[in-house]
C-alpha cells in the first residue's frame, strides 16, 4: 500500500499539468454589455439556421388570422413609406408534419426563433420577435416614423396605453375564444356525434337534461341516412364546449359593437395596429358561426378596412 502523502502528491502533479482555464471575457463585461452580447449571440445563431435572404426582415407565417395581421401591416408600411422589404417564409402548422417537413413550427431551427413553436414570427437583421401583437408593436415603433398606424409612447402616452389595451383585448380575448370556437365547431365533430349517439340510445334519462342536450331527435328511419343525420346533429346538437366559446366570442363582438358605435376605429378614431389585430380575426366571423348581421357597426368597420388597398395586398400575400 502506498503512503497517503504519495497519493496526494500524484493528484497535485496531475492538477498542475492541466492546461490553464481560459478566462471568460463575458465575466468582465458590465451587465448591460453582457445582455447585449447574449442578444447578438442568439441573433447570429438564429440567422445561421433561418432563411437566407438579402432582405432585412424575414416573416415566418401561415394563412391564419394571426398570420395575416403582420402581413397587412407590412403592406401598409410599404404603401406609406416604401418599405421595409421582407421575405415571407411559409410554415406548416400541422402536427402531422412534425419531423417530416423542414418548415414546421416545431422544428428545432424554428424553436430558436420562437420557443413557443407558433406563427407568426419575424427576424429583423437576425433579431427574433414572436407573438402577433409584439410583432405589430415592434414594426410600428421601428418603421412607422410618422405615427400613421400607432401612437408614440412618449408623445402620446394615453393614446399608446389605449392602443395596448385594445391589442391585449384581442390577443387575450377574441383570438383565443374564437380560436377555440373554431376548433370545437369545425374540427371536433366527434363530440357532436357522441352527443347524437347518447340521444339516439336514450342514455340521457333526465327529462330536463334531455330537453337541453337533445332538442332535436330524428325519428328512427332517419338514422338510415348517416350523412343527413350528421348534418342535422351539427345544426341542432351543440355540446357544452361549442356553446361556451361561441357565446364568449359573441360577447366580445358585442364589446366591439358598443365601441364602434362611438367611432370609426378602435383608438382615437385613427386606423392602426389595434384595428389590424382585431380585423384579422373578426373578418372570419361567419366561418366561426357568428352572424355579423347581429353586429352592424362591426360589419361596417370590417368593410371600411377591407377597402384599403394595402389590406387587400396583405391578405393576398
N, C-alpha and C positions, 0 to 999 in steps of 0.2 A: 504494500500500500504506500502510495506517495504521500509525503507530508502535506498538510493543508496549505502551507505557505507556497509550495511549488505550484499547486493548482491556481492559487491566487495570482502568482507571477505570470502564469500562462495566459490568464484572462487579460491581465494588464497589457501583455505584449500584443495579443490579438486586437485589443481595442486601439492601441497606439498605431497599429499597422493599417487601420481602416482609412479610406480617403476622407479628407475633411469635408464636413457638411457645408454645402453652398448656402450662403445667406439668402433668405427670401427677400427680394427687393421690395415686395409689397408691404413688408412689415415696417419699412422706413417711410412709407407714404402717409400723408395726412388722411383722415377718414374720408374727406371729400374726394381726394385724388384716388384713394383705394376703391371707392364706389365707382368712380368713372372708369377705372381700369377693368372692373368686373363687367360693366355695361359693354364696353367696347370689345372685351374678350368674348362675351356672349354673341355680340353682333358679328364678329369675324367668324365664329364657329357656325352661326346660323347661315351666313352668306355662303359658306362653302358647301352647305347641304341643300340650299334652296335653289330656286330658279336662277339661271344665269341670264342676265339681261343688261343692256346698256341704259335702261330707264331707271330713274331714281327710286321708283316705288313699285313694289310687286303686290298685287291683290290676290289673295287665295280665297276663292269663293265658290258658290254654287247657286243655282236659281231658286232661292228661298227668300222669304221676307227679310231675314237678316242679311242675306247676301245682296239683295237689291239695294238696300239703303246706302252703303258706301259707293256703289256704282253710280247712283243718282247724284250724290254729292260730287264725285269726281267729274261727272259731266257738267254739272252746274259751274264748278270752278274753271273747267276748261272753256266753257262758253263765255264766262265773265273775264277771266284773266289770261286765257290761252294755255293754261297748264294747271297742275302738273301732269306730265306724261306718266302713264303707269302701264305695267304689264299685268294682264289678267291670267291667272292660272286656275283652270277648272279642277275642283276637288271632288272626290267621291265621299258621300256621307253614308253610304250603305254599309251596314255591318258585314254583309256577305262578302265585301271586297277586302276586308281586313286580312293582311298578309298575302293578298293576291294582286292588288293594284298599288302601284307606286304612289300615286297621288290620292291616297286615302287618308282621312283626317286622323287616324290612329297610327299612322306610320311614324317610326321613331324620328325621322328628319323633320316632320311637321310638328311633332310634340316639342321640338326645340324652339319653334316659333310660337305655338300656342299650347301650353301644357294641358289645357282643358280639352284639346282634340276636337275643336268645333270650328266651323266657319262663321263669319269671315275673319281673316287676319291680314295684316299688311307687314311688309318690311320697308322701311324708309332708309335708304343708304345702309342697309344691313340691320337697322334697329327695329325689333319686332313690336307690334302693337296688336292686341287681340281684344275681343268684345266689341260689338257693333257700336254702342254708344261711345266707348272710349276712342274708337277709330274716328267717328264723326267729330268729336271734340278735338282730337289731335290734328286732323286735316284742316279743320276750320281755323285753329289757332296758328297753324304754320303757313297756310296758303290763302286764307280769306282776309287779306290785309285791309280791305275797306269795310269789313264787317257787314257784308251783304247777306250772309247766311248765319251769323252768330253774333252774340253780344260779348263785348270786351269785358273781362272780369275786373279791370281797373277803371276804365272809363264809364262803364255801365254795370256796376256790381249787382244792382237789383234785377236788371234785365237778365244778366248772366245767371243769377240764382233761379229766376223763374224758368229760364231755359233748361237748367239742370233738373228742376222739379218735373217738368213735362217729359224730359228724356227718361228719367227714372220711372215715371208713371208708366210709360210704355215698356221700358226694359224689365221692370219687375211686375207689371200688371198685364197689359194687353198681350205682350209677346208670350209669356208663359201660359196664361189662361187659354188664349186662342190656340196655342200650340198643342196643349193637352186636349182641347175640344176636337181639334183636327185628328189627333191620334185615336181617340176613342170613337169618334164619329165616322172616320174614314178608314182607319187601318186596323180596327179591332172588332170585326163583325162576329167573331166567335162569342163575344159577350152577349150580343143580341140573339144569336142562335141559341145560346144557353137559356136565356130568358124565355124564348119561344118554346123550347123543349119542356121547360118547367110548366108552362101554361098548358101545353098540349097534354102532358102526363098528369095534369091536375095535382101536381106536387104541392101547390100553394093552397092550403086548406082554409086559411083565414079569409073571410069574405072581404073585409076592408083592404087587406094586403092584395088580394086578387084583383079588386077593382082598380087599385093604384098601379099595379105592375102588369096586369093583363087587360087593359081597357078594350083591346080588340082580340077576339079569339075566333079564328076562322072555323067554319064548320068542318067536320071530319073529311068530306070529299076534297076540300081544298088542299089538304096535305099531300094529295097525289101529284101536285104541281109545285115542286120544291123551289123553283126559281121565283114564282109568283109569291109563294109563302115568305121567302127571304125578303122580297121587296116590301111586302106589307109589314113584315116584322120591323124592318128598318124605319118605316113611317110611323108605326104605332107603338112599338115597344122601345122605350128609351131607358136603359139601365141607369143606375144612380150616377156613375161617372160621367156619362154623356150629359145628363141634366145639370150636374154640378158645374162643369166647366163651360157649357154653353150658356147657362144663365149668368155666370160670372162675367163671361165675355160681353154679354148684352148689357150687364150693369155698367161695365167700363165704357162701353159705347155711349151709354146714357150720360156719363160724365163728360165725354167729348161733346155730345149734343148740346148740353147746357152751356158749355164754354163757347162753342162755336156759334151759339145764338147771340153772343155779345160781340164777336169779332170774326174776321175772315180767317185768321190764322191763330195759332196757339199762344204765341208770345209777342206782346206788343204790336199786334196786328201786322207783323212782318214775317213773311215766309222764311223758314230757316231749318236748321238741323232737327229741331224738335218735331216739326211737321214731317220732315223726310222720314224720321224714325217711325212715327205712328202710321203714316200713309202706307209704308211698305207692308204693314200688317193689315190695316183696315181695308185696303183695296181688295183683299181676298175674302171679304166677309161672306159673300154668297156661297163660296166653296165651303166655308166653315159651317154654314147653315143659318147664318144671320141675315135677315132681310133688311136691306138699307132703306126700304120704304118706311120702316119704323123710325128711322133717324134721318130726316130730310136735310138737316143742317150738315151732318156728317157727309151725306151724299153730295151736297153742293161743294163742300170742301175738297172731297176727292176729285170731283170734276174739274175744279179750278187747278189743282195740282197736276192732274193728268194732261192738261192742255199745254203745259210747259214743254218746249222742245227738248230741253236737257233731261227732263224726266222720261220722256219717250226714248231718248237715246240711252239712258241708264237702264231702262227696263229691257232694251233690245240688245245690250252688250252680251 
